[in-house]
Amino acid sequence: MGKVCNILAVDDDALNRGVIERIVTRKGHKVTLASDGKDALRKIGKGSFDLILLDIMMPGIDGVDVLQEIRRCYSISTLPVIMVSALSDSDKVVELLELGANDYVTKPIDVKVLQARVKMQLSVAAEKRDVFPFRYSY
C-alpha cells in the first residue's frame, strides 16, 4: 500500500458518509467527515487534505458553492475534488467539471468505481507534486 492520504468526505446524509468512509478506509486512507458545506469549508480551512469527496445537494451551502470556494483557494492539481451525487444529468456533470471538479461519481455508489477514481486522483496529484515539488512564491 502507498501513502496514507487524508480525505474529506462531505455529505449531509449520515448513511452516505458512513458508506464513503468504509469504502475509502478499506484502502488504508484516513477519512474526515463533514455533514454540510459550512462544516466542510471550516475543516478545509483548518486541515490539510489530499482529496475531497463532495456531495452536491446539501442544505445551506451546497456542493457547487463549496466547489467554487475550494477553487478560489486551490487549483485542480493541488486539491482534487470528486463530486458524489445522485444527479446523473450530463449537463450537470459537464457544468461541475467546468467549475473545477476533477471527477464525478453517481449514487448509489459503486464501491469499485469510487475506489478506482480515488486512486486515480491521488496518483495524478502525487505525480504533479513529484514533477513540481516546490511551491514558488513571487
C-alpha positions as a printed NumPy array, in Angstrom:
array([[  0.   ,   0.   ,   0.   ],
       [  1.173,   3.53 ,  -0.754],
       [  0.996,   6.729,   1.224],
       [ -1.882,   7.14 ,   3.647],
       [ -3.859,  10.094,   2.348],
       [ -6.184,  12.408,   4.23 ],
       [ -9.582,  12.532,   2.531],
       [-12.543,  14.752,   3.417],
       [-15.967,  13.197,   2.744],
       [-18.805,  15.725,   2.663],
       [-22.44 ,  14.591,   2.661],
       [-25.49 ,  15.713,   4.625],
       [-26.711,  12.104,   4.923],
       [-25.04 ,  10.145,   7.744],
       [-25.596,   6.816,   5.965],
       [-23.828,   8.086,   2.83 ],
       [-20.944,   9.452,   4.899],
       [-20.591,   6.054,   6.563],
       [-20.599,   4.212,   3.235],
       [-17.938,   6.522,   1.794],
       [-15.849,   6.25 ,   4.951],
       [-15.907,   2.434,   4.853],
       [-15.039,   2.314,   1.141],
       [-12.083,   4.686,   1.47 ],
       [-10.684,   3.393,   4.768],
       [-10.581,  -0.13 ,   3.289],
       [ -7.763,   1.191,   1.131],
       [ -5.903,   2.466,   4.173],
       [ -6.681,   6.173,   3.932],
       [ -7.732,   8.477,   6.75 ],
       [-11.206,   9.955,   6.339],
       [-12.53 ,  13.118,   7.945],
       [-16.29 ,  13.605,   7.739],
       [-18.255,  16.81 ,   7.202],
       [-22.05 ,  16.97 ,   7.414],
       [-22.628,  20.068,   5.259],
       [-20.921,  22.73 ,   3.172],
       [-20.194,  25.064,   6.066],
       [-18.604,  22.24 ,   8.059],
       [-16.567,  21.244,   5.   ],
       [-15.193,  24.744,   4.409],
       [-14.302,  25.06 ,   8.089],
       [-12.421,  21.749,   8.038],
       [-10.656,  22.587,   4.77 ],
       [ -9.53 ,  25.877,   6.312],
       [ -8.088,  24.13 ,   9.36 ],
       [ -6.765,  20.897,   7.858],
       [ -4.654,  19.54 ,   5.062],
       [ -6.441,  17.201,   2.679],
       [ -5.242,  15.202,  -0.298],
       [ -8.731,  14.784,  -1.796],
       [-12.316,  15.928,  -1.241],
       [-15.369,  13.72 ,  -1.899],
       [-18.216,  16.222,  -2.167],
       [-21.983,  15.746,  -2.317],
       [-23.886,  18.287,  -4.413],
       [-27.335,  18.562,  -2.863],
       [-26.992,  19.758,   0.722],
       [-28.932,  22.315,   2.755],
       [-27.357,  25.728,   3.232],
       [-24.089,  25.861,   1.323],
       [-24.436,  23.221,  -1.397],
       [-21.671,  21.271,  -3.1  ],
       [-21.49 ,  23.626,  -6.084],
       [-20.813,  26.592,  -3.78 ],
       [-18.246,  24.583,  -1.812],
       [-16.506,  23.567,  -5.045],
       [-16.338,  27.175,  -6.203],
       [-14.919,  28.273,  -2.858],
       [-12.315,  25.487,  -2.947],
       [-11.261,  26.582,  -6.442],
       [-10.777,  30.163,  -5.239],
       [ -8.006,  28.869,  -2.959],
       [ -6.75 ,  25.633,  -4.526],
       [ -6.001,  24.563,  -8.082],
       [ -7.36 ,  21.382,  -9.616],
       [ -3.989,  19.696,  -9.148],
       [ -3.389,  20.998,  -5.612],
       [ -6.655,  19.727,  -4.138],
       [ -8.625,  17.232,  -6.234],
       [-12.407,  17.161,  -5.767],
       [-14.631,  14.255,  -6.757],
       [-18.308,  15.151,  -6.813],
       [-20.603,  12.422,  -5.467],
       [-24.284,  12.749,  -6.291],
       [-27.492,  11.052,  -7.302],
       [-27.708,  13.604, -10.127],
       [-26.642,  11.949, -13.354],
       [-27.744,  14.587, -15.865],
       [-24.875,  15.007, -18.322],
       [-25.317,  18.797, -18.451],
       [-24.868,  18.983, -14.671],
       [-21.8  ,  16.74 , -14.797],
       [-20.256,  18.932, -17.523],
       [-21.072,  22.089, -15.543],
       [-19.312,  20.74 , -12.454],
       [-16.27 ,  19.638, -14.433],
       [-16.096,  23.112, -15.98 ],
       [-16.278,  24.627, -12.475],
       [-13.222,  22.618, -11.466],
       [-14.374,  19.207, -10.286],
       [-11.767,  16.57 , -11.091],
       [-14.255,  13.723, -11.409],
       [-17.829,  12.655, -10.74 ],
       [-19.31 ,   9.541,  -9.114],
       [-23.027,   8.768,  -9.062],
       [-25.075,   7.404,  -6.183],
       [-25.784,   4.711,  -5.303],
       [-22.033,   4.419,  -5.027],
       [-20.334,   1.562,  -6.833],
       [-17.52 ,   0.521,  -4.477],
       [-15.03 ,  -0.431,  -7.194],
       [-15.707,   2.715,  -9.219],
       [-15.221,   5.016,  -6.22 ],
       [-12.032,   3.217,  -5.172],
       [-10.645,   3.418,  -8.719],
       [-11.443,   7.105,  -9.081],
       [ -9.99 ,   7.962,  -5.678],
       [ -6.832,   6.016,  -6.544],
       [ -6.545,   7.791,  -9.903],
       [ -6.977,  11.295,  -8.477],
       [ -4.499,  10.645,  -5.676],
       [ -1.999,   9.21 ,  -8.184],
       [ -2.307,  12.183, -10.528],
       [ -1.902,  14.634,  -7.657],
       [  1.16 ,  12.737,  -6.366],
       [  2.75 ,  12.752,  -9.832],
       [  2.238,  16.501, -10.112],
       [  3.825,  17.002,  -6.683],
       [  6.819,  14.917,  -7.813],
       [  7.198,  16.946, -11.004],
       [  6.715,  20.26 ,  -9.215],
       [  7.849,  19.525,  -5.643],
       [  8.39 ,  23.137,  -4.652],
       [  5.919,  25.916,  -4.098],
       [  7.02 ,  29.102,  -5.737],
       [  6.211,  32.495,  -4.327],
       [  6.711,  35.768,  -6.1  ]])
